[in-house]
Amino acid sequence: MNRIHIIGRKNSGKTTLVVDLVRHFRALGYRVGTIKHTHHHHELDTPGKDSYRHRQAGAMAVGIVAPAMNAIFWPAPNHETREERNETVESKEVSREALAPASPYEQFDALMADTDLVFVEGDQQAQAIKIEVWHRGLKERPLVEGNRSIALIVTNDPVHAPEVIRRDEMQKIGRRLLELTEVDRKRALESTSLSIKGKVMKEKQQLEELIAKIASPDSPVGMDAVYVHALILDHLQQLDERLERLERAAGVADGS
């Protein structure tokens, strides 16, 4: 999942930038997803509703299927009280580092597998690409001045930062994000891999059909059938090896 976090001070324009980025990349044909990060303990479900009662009863995950939209509720990986974590450490005699919660974004990997880009609104501490949006109307200075993990800042106002792009230069922002994520290179590798794999699979199918004809009682090949059969099997093995290499290459391309 190619995550880009849009961060900034309160009222800096994070949501507006995310919306503009989604529209920009969708217009270019990219598959885009978004995630909203929050520190607040919101109840995302509606208390009293059936799905809420399912969770209250102890369901580990609750899904909702509707004509226009689906949803699923599940507890965050770090949703454990401090007392519960202390009890776990004492009872199991394991280190606190070993109990460190997994990244919550890993749980979205399968759901976002078909996206080219995923924009996350918020989460300054994330270990991923971060860009800040800022304007001088805010009372506080930009985060980038104290956080060098921020790749660039988007603003129309003067600011000291390693890389600055004007807020009104959406084309330039988009190109830079593609460079940072290498999305186009990964898409090209995926397309090439799928094309080659399709040709290999077609050739393999044709050879398997030929083997079936040779093995048929009505085959006119006669005594040469054993030799031809061996040649085809050898070629099929080579095709299987090529398919395995393609699968490994695809895994490297998407970072899995």
N, C-alpha and C positions, 0 to 999 in steps of 0.2 A: 504494500500500500504506500503510494507516494504522498506522504503527508506534508502539508505546508501550514504552519500555525500563523494566524493573523493575530498579533498581540498589540497591546497599547493601553494607555490610561483609560479611565472611565470617560465615556463620551468623546473618544478620539475618532470614532467613525469605523470601528472594526466591522460591525454588521453590514454597513453600507459598502465597504470595500469587498467583503465576502460576496455579497449579492452581485456586485459589478464584475468580480472575477468569474463567478459562475456563469453569468450571461456571456461574458467575453469568450470563455473557453467552450461553452456549449455552441456558440455561433460558429466556432472553428471546427466543430465536430468531435471534440474531446468528451469523454465520459467522466462526469464530475460528481463527487459526493461531498457532503459536508457533515461536520460534527460540531456541536456546541458544547464547549467545556464550561463548567461552572463550579465554584466553590460552595455555593449555597446548597443546603439540604432540601431540595424541592421534592415534593411528592408528585411524581410524574403521572401516576395513575389517579383516578378519581375515587376518593374514599366512598365506600358504600356500593360501588359498582361491582358487578360479578367478578371481573378480573382482579379487582382489589381484594375481594373476599377470598379468592383462590390463593393469593399470596399470603394473606393473613393466616390462612389455614396451614401454610407450610410449603406451598409449591415453590420449588427452586427457580422456576422460570414460568412465565405466563405469556402466552401468545394471543393475539387478537387478529382474526381474519375478517375483513369487511369487503364489500364490493369495490371500493375505491382505494383502500389503503390497508396495509397490514402493519402490525407492531408487535414488539416483544419486550417484556420487562424482565430484567434479571439483576441480581445484586452486584454492585461494583466489587472488583476483586479485593479492594482495601476496605470494604465495609465491615469493619470489625472494631469493637470498642477497645480502648487502651487496656481496660481491665481484662478483657478476653485474651488479648495478645500476651499480657503478663502471665496469665494463668497457663497459657499454652507453653510459654518459655519455661516456666517452672516445672510443669508436669512432664514435659517431653525432653527437657534438658537439651534444647537446641539453641543455636545462636539467633539473635534477633535479625542478623543479616539474612539468615536462611529463611526467615519468615517474611522478608520484605515482599510487599504485594507486587504482582506482575503488572506490567503496563496495561492500563485499561484499554488502550488502543488495539492490543493484540486480539481482543475479543471481537473487534470489528473487522478483522482481516478477511474472514470468510464472507461476511455480508458485503464488503466493499471490494471483493476480488475482481469484479468486472470494471472497476473504475480506472481511469488514467491518473486522475488527480483527486485528492481529498483535502479540502480546506477545513481546518479546525479553527474555530473562533475561540481564542483564549489559550491559556496554559503556558505561562512564561517559563516554566521549569522543564518543559518537554524536551526530550532528546531527539529533536528533529529540526528541519529547516524552519526558521522563524523570521518573519518580517514584521516590522512595526509600522503602524500608522499613527501620525502625530500632526498637531497643528498648534500654532502659537497661542490660540485662544484658551488652551488648557493652562491651569495654574502650575502644573508640575513639568519638569524637564523630561526629555525623552528617556525611555528605558535604556536605549542603546548606549547612553553615556556611562552606564554602570553595568552593562551586560553585553560583553563582546561576542556572545554566542549568537546574537541577532545578525542575520546575514545582510539585511539592508533595511533602510527606513524609507517609507513613502510619505512625502510631505511636500507642500508647495512653499514652505517657509525655510529660511536659512537655519541650518543645523550642522553641528560637527559630528560626522559619522563616516565610517569607512566607505559606505556606498549609499547614495541618495538618489531616488527617482521621484520625479514630480507626480503628485496625485492625479493630475489630469493627463498623464502620459500612459494610458492603459495598454497601448500596444507595446510600449517599451517594458512595462511591468510584466506583461505576459511573456515576452521573449526571455526576460531574465529568469523567470520562474521555470520555464522549460529548460533553460541551461542548468539551473541548480538541481533539478530533479532528473535530468537526462531522459525525460519521458519520450521524446521523439526517437532517440537511439533505441530505447527498449521496445517501442512500438515497431520500429523497423526490423529489429531482431525477431520479434514475435511473428510479424507478417512473413518474413523470409522462412522462418522455421516451419510455420504452418503450410506454406506453399510447397516446400520440399517434402514435408511429411505427407502431404496429400498425394504427391506423385509417387512416393515410395509405397504408400498404402495401396494405390491403384495397381502398381506393378506386382505387388505381393498377391493381391486378389487374383490377378490374371494368372500368375504362376500356380496358385492353389487350384484354380479351375482346371488348368492344364494337367496337374497331377491327378485330379479326379477323373479326367477323361482317359489318361494312361492306365489308371487302375481299373477302368471299366472292362467288363468281359468282352465288350464289343470293340475294344481298342485295336486299331490296325497296326500298331507299332511292333508287336511281336517280341522277339528276343532283345531288341534294342531298348525295350521299356526300362529294364533295370538300370542301364547306363544313363539314359535320359533322366530317369527319376532321381538318380544320385546327383546329377548336375543341377537339377532344379532345386533339390533340397539344400545343396551347398549355396546356391544363390539366395535362397530364402533366408538362410542363416546370416548371410552378409547384409540382407535388407533389415533383419531384426537388429543387428548390431548398429546399423545406421539410425534406426528409430530410437534406440537407447541413447545414442550420442545426441540426437536432436532433443530428446526429453531432458537430458542433463544440461544442454545448452540453454533450453528454455527456462530451466530452474535457476541457472545463473543469471539470466537476463531479468527475471522478476524478483531476484533477491531471496528466493526460498532456499 
